């Protein structure tokens, strides 16, 4: 008897056919993932099981001519995790990122995603990963909004109009039915107007474009932040509306008063602390993480003894019922999301299952023991 192994290959069109853009399903999947995280039914990288992933760190100057050099959003990363519950599978997202890709007509980051059997280690699937990643990234603010936004929130503010924030807007408007409009601030106003037109057709809500970030912040009950590049938004305390839920999917800066006065909720704070550990050991110190991590500024305050990180709650604990959700309508909550590898595993697995059920994709032979018998 011979044993055979095969894997399912899904190109981007097939990932779409398998439902990767179904935001309702993605939100419910990510919510279940957070519940499992709250229970502890997961494993991430590293001995403490909380690593975001393994990253190649680049320097501004390298000893060899062809070595990649540091730049905005320039990195290679491998994000591996096991997720239990109904998923019970291992997955890995592998990607390279460089903001210069945009000048070549390519996505800023280019992803592939693999699933592996937890027992044999054999690959089950390999798929185009960009839409898996963007959908799950957007779904996370949707889950945060479902559990932490104040009741009857009317205005969603969006800082940054790129693909990731468009996905965040889609998710938040899916979970919060009371919203009347979206207010969009993008550093490129004309581009923002084009994005607004596209969004209005998609979410069936008016999208107002403003050229002042404070104007966007001051009227928003929920704020989603997703920007890239060297310049990150800096938020004034006086521009934050009472009761606002501010969700960081990209890096941003706050005043000391904002962090001291308001509650912080993370996707998984122990993962952010691992970034701090990496930053401390980097030759450039903490500055190596503050430019690109959503929590970089706060991590620096923790490192300097200026903020007590024991006050930070995880959304998984809130969903699992271990911690309290919103405490009042005036409570301002700042949310730190860092992109858990388990999110890709959860949504990638659902896409894979749907592809199998609907005979989508190409099955590729991987290994056949009969060859060993020849």
N, C-alpha and C positions, 0 to 999 in steps of 0.2 A: 504493500500500500504506500502511495506517495502522498505527501502533504503539500498543499499549495497556499501561498499568501498573495493577496492582491489588495490594492488600495484604490480608493475612489478619487479621481482628479476632477476638480471643479474650476473651470475658468470663470471669469467675472460674469459673463452673460448667464452662466448656469447657476452661479451663486445668487444672482438676482431672481432667476426662475425658481430657485429653491426658497425664496421668501426672505432674503436677508434684509430687505427694506420695509418689512412689515413691522412698523414701530410699536403697535399694540402688543404683538407677541414678544418683541424684543424687550419692552419694558417689563412685562410680567416675568420673563426669563431672568432678567437682571435683578428684579426684586427677589425672586426665589434664591438667586445666587447670594445676595446679601443676607438673606435669612440663614442660609447654610454657613456663611462666614461668621455670623453672630453665634451660631452653635459650635463653630470650630471644625466643621466637616470640610476641610480643605488642606492642601499643602502647597506652599509657594517655595521659591528657591532659598538656598542657604540653610545653615544649621538651625536657625531660629524660625525658619519657614515663613519669612516675611519679606524676602527680597523682591523688589519690583522686577528685576532681571539682571542679566549680565551685559555690560556696556563697554564698547571700545571708547576709551577717552583719548581725545586728540589734543595736541598742544598747538599753540599759534606758530611755533617754529619747530621743525622736525629735522633730524640729522640726515635723512635721505630724501632726495628730491621728489619721489613719487608718493611718499607717505601722505595720507589725508591730514589736512590741517584743520584746526578748530575754526568754527564759524557758526552763525545762527542756525539752530536746529540741525546741526550736523552730527550724526551719531549712527552707530550700528548697535542694535540691541536684540537680545534673545530673551523672551518672556515665557517661562515655563511654569506650569501649575497642574496640580490634581484638584478636581472638584468632585465631591461626593454626592450624596442624595440620588436623585433620578439621573444624574449625569454619569458619575462613576467612571471618569475617563481622564486621561492626561492630554494636555495640549501645549503647543508652543507657537508663539507669534515671533517671527523673525523679520526684522525690517532695517532698512537704511533710510536715513533722512538727511536732506540738505535743502535749505530754502532756495538755493540757486536752481533747483529742479524746475521751479515755476517759470524761469526764463527759457526753459527747453520744452515747455508744453507738457511737463510731467507733474504728477502729484509731488508735494513736498516730501512725503514719505511713501515708500513702496513696500507693501507687506505681503508675506505669504504666511499661511497658517496650516499647521499639521495637528492631527489627532492621533493618539496612540493608545493601543490596548494597555490597560493598567497592569496586566499580569504578564503577557508575553513581551511587551514593549514594541510589538509590531505596529507600523503605521497603518491607520485605518483610512485616512484621507489627507490630501494636500489640496489646498484651495487658494484662490486669489483672496488676499486678506484685507484689502483696503476698506471694502464696504462692511465686512464683519467688524472691523475696528471702529469705523466712523459711526455705525449704527449703535454699537454698544456704548461708545463714548457719549453719544447723544442721549441714550436711554438713561444713563446714570443721573443727570440733572432732572430727568422726568421722575425718577424714583425719589430723589431728594425732595422735589417739589410736592409730590404726592403726600409725603409724610411730614414735611416741615413748613410748607408755605402756609401763611395765615388764611383763614377761611375768607371766601369772597375776594380773593386777590383779583385786581382788575387790569393791571398794567404789567406787561413783561418787558423788561429792558434788555437789550442785547448789545454788548460791547464787542465789536468785531463781527464781520459779516461773512467770514469764510465758510468752507464746507462743514467744518466741525460744528461751528455755532449754528449753522442752518439745521443740522441734525439735532442739536440741543433744543432749538426753538420748536422743531417738530415734536419732540418728545414732551416738552413742558406744556405745549398747547394741547397735546393729547391727554395729559393727566389732569390738567387744571381747567375745568369747564367754565369757570366764572370769568375768564379773561375777556376783556373788551378790545384790546389792541396790543400791538407790539411797537416799541420805540427802539429804533436801530441807530446806533452810532458806529460808523466806520471811518477810519482816518481818510479814506478816499470816498468823498461824498457822492460823486457820480457813480462809482461802483456800487455804493450803498443803495442808490436809487434803483439800479438794475436788479440788485438782490431783493429789494423790497417788493418789486413787481412779481418776481418769481415766487417769493414767499406767500404773498397774498393769494395767489392761485392755489398754492399748496395747502395752506392752513385755514383759509377762508376767514381771515381776520384782517382788518386794516393794519398796515405797517407804516409808521411815521418815521421818516429819516430826519435826524437832527445833526447839526455840525458841532454840538457842544456836549461833551461827555457828562458834565455835571447836570445838564438839563435832562439827559437820559436817566441818570441815577436818581435825581430828586423826585421824579414822578413814578418810579417803578417799585411795585410790590415784590417782584421777583426779578433778579438780575442774573443773566448768564454771561460769563466772560470767557472768550476763547480767542486769543490773539497769538500771533507768532512774530518772530523777528527780534531785532535788538531792542526796540522800544516797547516797554510794557506800561499799561495804564496805571496811573496813580490816583487813588480815590480820596477825596476830602471827607472828613467825618461829617461836616455840616451838609454834605450833599446826599447822605444816606437817609432814606425815608424810614420813619419809625415802623418797625415790624417787617422790614425788608429781609428777604432771603437772597443772599448773594452766593452764587455758585461759581467757583473758579475751576474751569477746565484748562485755562491758560494762566500764566504768571501775571500777578498784579501786585501793586503796593498799597498799603494802608498806613494811616498814622498810628502812632503808639496808642492814642486814645481809642481808636477803633478796636484794636485787639484787646485792650484792657476792659473796654465797656461792653463788648458783645461776645456772644457765645460762638465757639468754633466746633464744627462737626466735620469729621473726616470720613473718607471711605474706609481707610484702615490706617490709623495713625502710626502703628508700629512700622509700616512700610515707609512712611515718610521719615521716621527716625533712622531707618537704614540709609536713606539718602544723606542724612546728616553725618552718619558714620563715614560714608564714602567721601563726603566733602572735607571732613577733618583730615582724612588720610591723603587727600589729593595734594600735589605740590603747590597748587594755587590756593589751597585752603577753602574756606566756606564760599568764597566768591565763585568757585567752580560749579556750584549748584544754584546759586541765587538767581541767575539770569534765566533759567529755563524751568525750574521746578515751581509748581503752583504754591508750594508751601515754603519756598526758599527764604523769604523774608522772616517768616515766623520761626523757621528752624534756626536762623541766626540769632533771633531773640532768645530762644530756648537755650542755645549753646552759650550765650553770654549771661545767662541767669536773669534775663529780663522778662521771662514769661514762664508760667508754671504749666507745663504740658499735661499735668494730671487732670486739668480742667476740660481737656478735649474729649469729646465723645465720638464713638464710631456709629455710623448709620446702621450697620449690621446689628449692633446691640439694641438700637431703637426699634428696628423692624422685628427683632426676635423678642421684644418686650422686656429686655434687661435694663434699658435706660428710658428715661422720659423723653417724649417728643417735644413739640413746641410748648412753651410754658405760658405764653401770653400773646395777645395780638400785637403788642408793642416790642416784643423781643426781636432783636436783630440777630440773625444767624449767618455766619460766614462759613461756607462749606469748602473744604479742600478735597479735590479729587485728583488722583494721580494715575489712574488707569491700571486697575488690578489685572494681572494676568488671568485670574479666574473669570473675568468678564468675557474675555475672548474665548475661553474654554466653554463657558456656558452657551454663548450665542453661536459659536462655531459648531458646537455639538448639535444644537437644534437645527441649524442649516443642513448639516450632514444627514441627520435623521430624516428630514423632509426630502432631501435629495434621494435617499435610498427608497423611501416610500413611493416616490413619484418617478423612479427610474431616470433620474437626471444625472448627467455626468458620464465620465468614462472610467471603466474599471481597468486598471493597469496591473499586469502580472508583476510580482515582486520577487517571489522565491518559489522554487519547485524542487522538492526533495528528490524527485525522480532523476534529476541531473546528477545527483550524488551517486546514483546506482549504476551509471554508465561507465 
